[in-house]
Amino acid sequence: MKNINSLTKTLLAFAAVTPLVACSPGFEASKASCTAGSCANGSLDNGGNGGGTGNQPTWENISMDGSINGGRFDRAKVVEIDKTAKQLVVRLPFIAGIQIGVQVPTQIPELPGATIGIEPGADGSSSLVMRLPLDKVLRGVDFLPKGRLPNGDALPAIPEGELPTLGLSFNNQRDLRGALYLSPTVVGLFINTKFDPYIRLTLPIRDQARTRTYGYFTSIPAKPSFDGGFFLSVALPDDLARAIDDLL
């Protein structure tokens, strides 16, 4: 019976993502050399509309609204820029319809001005929400050790497979553990889950028109002694990074 239940869970997980398989060898190869550089066909690019048309950039021209493209989180917004607070806002969703509680945003001591918390969504689900000052995003940090996923695997969609990292914990959700990854213009966020995603699937994070890719969302299967989870990575396109740098 235990084997049957495990097989049923695996088939259900597979059925949820089968129409949207995005992890062919071509996809993996195309993203291997792309973090903040110019790439095509769903990889991070550096062209587009971040900082105006050659004139002095203004905050009105700054935009980076990115949503997951495909899977059960299709069109869920996961990245945006708060122009008033001058922050990059990253939302890492949990399973739709499941609320794990609320964690009031708390300061991240190692990154002044940065906060992280758990917020409810309109559909009754919860999201891990991190807000990072844009100057920290532009310049990264040089005092944190580099790290991979908590299970030792290389970071998905990150050519080097590792970035400066900081462990995260939550007062009201002690069984949740996370990790923040931060280097100049690149942000990664991992959170463990109470269930096993079973399948490693990487989906692009794109703008509303689905013509520009800002990053990737990856489900991470559980391994012995390590929970599964979700990993999200985004990179500021070059033109957007330049425009923000001029405005700060």
Protein Blocks (a to p, Z undefined) as FASTA:
>chain_A
ZZmmmmmmmmmmmmmmmmmcckbfklmmmmmmpcklcceehiacfedjfnoghiacdfkl
gccddcdeedjkgoiafbdcdfklopacddddddehiagbjcdddddfklghiacddddd
fkopacddddddfklmmnopakbccdddfkopacehilnopacddddddfklmkbccddd
ddehiacdddddfbdehiacddddddfkopacfbdcddddddehiacdddddddddfklm
mmmmmmZZ
